Amino acid sequence: MYVMKDADTEGLLLSVHDVDTKHGQARVQLCVERAGDELAVFLQHLMQIHGIRKLTSYVFPHEDREISILTGLGFIREAVFREHIFLAGSYSDVVVYGMLEGRR
């Protein structure tokens, strides 16, 4: 797992989980209110050093800020898992975003 922190605020920017070099995939979780070039550079570096060809991120449909950041980084909406998780007394959808290497 990788974690990227903001040096000024000590705030968490993103974490990378489930790095699978055999299949060239990893999962990204954003923890930011905005994204700068440093996130894009970090993700490209991660893909290069580990041979990752695809990154995915799972978000709730109402997380507009995260969705905006993901699409700004080059992620596209790939799937909706309907009523995928039980949270706060009801089922919620989960939206999957993905980015392929070299396609931004």
C-alpha positions as CSV (number, residue, x, y, z in Angstrom):
1,M,0.0,0.0,0.0
2,Y,1.2,3.5,-0.8
3,V,0.1,6.6,1.0
4,M,0.7,10.2,-0.3
5,K,0.6,13.0,2.2
6,D,0.5,16.7,1.8
7,A,3.8,18.1,3.2
8,D,2.2,21.4,4.3
9,T,-0.9,20.1,6.1
10,E,0.1,16.5,6.8
11,G,-3.3,15.6,5.3
12,L,-3.7,12.4,3.4
13,L,-4.0,12.8,-0.4
14,L,-4.6,9.3,-1.5
15,S,-3.9,5.7,-0.7
16,V,-3.2,2.8,-3.1
17,H,-4.3,-0.7,-2.3
18,D,-4.4,-4.1,-3.8
19,V,-1.4,-3.6,-6.1
20,D,-1.5,-6.7,-8.3
21,T,1.6,-6.7,-10.5
22,K,0.6,-10.1,-12.1
23,H,-2.5,-8.5,-13.6
24,G,-1.1,-4.9,-13.7
25,Q,-3.8,-3.4,-11.6
26,A,-4.2,-1.4,-8.4
27,R,-7.0,0.4,-6.5
28,V,-6.9,4.1,-5.6
29,Q,-8.7,5.8,-2.7
30,L,-8.8,9.6,-2.8
31,C,-8.8,11.6,0.4
32,V,-8.6,15.1,-1.0
33,E,-10.7,18.2,-1.7
34,R,-8.8,19.1,-4.8
35,A,-6.1,17.5,-7.0
36,G,-3.0,19.1,-8.4
37,D,-0.4,17.9,-10.8
38,E,1.4,16.0,-8.1
39,L,-1.3,13.4,-8.0
40,A,-1.2,12.8,-11.7
41,V,2.6,12.6,-11.6
42,F,2.5,10.2,-8.6
43,L,-0.1,7.9,-10.4
44,Q,2.0,7.8,-13.6
45,H,5.1,7.0,-11.6
46,L,3.3,4.3,-9.7
47,M,2.1,2.7,-13.0
48,Q,5.6,2.8,-14.5
49,I,7.6,1.4,-11.5
50,H,5.1,-1.4,-10.8
51,G,4.0,-2.2,-14.4
52,I,0.4,-1.2,-13.5
53,R,-1.7,-0.8,-16.6
54,K,-5.0,-0.1,-14.9
55,L,-6.1,1.9,-11.8
56,T,-9.6,1.7,-10.3
57,S,-11.4,3.7,-7.7
58,Y,-14.7,2.9,-6.0
59,V,-16.9,5.9,-4.9
60,F,-20.5,6.5,-3.8
61,P,-22.7,8.2,-6.5
62,H,-23.2,11.3,-4.3
63,E,-19.4,12.0,-3.9
64,D,-19.3,14.7,-6.6
65,R,-15.9,16.1,-5.4
66,E,-14.2,12.8,-5.7
67,I,-15.8,12.0,-9.0
68,S,-14.7,15.4,-10.4
69,I,-11.1,14.8,-9.2
70,L,-11.1,11.3,-10.7
71,T,-12.4,12.4,-14.1
72,G,-9.9,15.3,-14.0
73,L,-7.1,12.8,-13.5
74,G,-8.3,10.8,-16.6
75,F,-10.5,8.2,-14.9
76,I,-13.7,7.2,-16.7
77,R,-16.9,5.7,-15.2
78,E,-16.8,2.0,-15.9
79,A,-19.6,0.4,-13.8
80,V,-22.2,0.8,-11.2
81,F,-22.7,-1.9,-8.5
82,R,-26.3,-1.5,-7.6
83,E,-27.2,-1.7,-3.9
84,H,-23.7,-3.0,-3.4
85,I,-23.1,-2.0,0.3
86,F,-25.2,-1.8,3.3
87,L,-24.5,1.5,5.1
88,A,-26.5,3.6,7.6
89,G,-29.5,1.4,7.4
90,S,-29.9,1.1,3.7
91,Y,-28.2,-0.3,0.6
92,S,-26.1,2.1,-1.5
93,D,-24.8,1.9,-5.1
94,V,-21.0,2.0,-5.7
95,V,-19.6,3.5,-8.8
96,V,-16.3,2.2,-10.3
97,Y,-14.0,4.5,-12.1
98,G,-10.9,3.3,-14.0
99,M,-7.9,4.7,-15.8
100,L,-5.8,2.7,-18.3
101,E,-2.1,3.4,-18.8
102,G,-1.4,6.0,-21.5
103,R,-5.1,6.9,-21.9
104,R,-5.7,10.3,-20.3
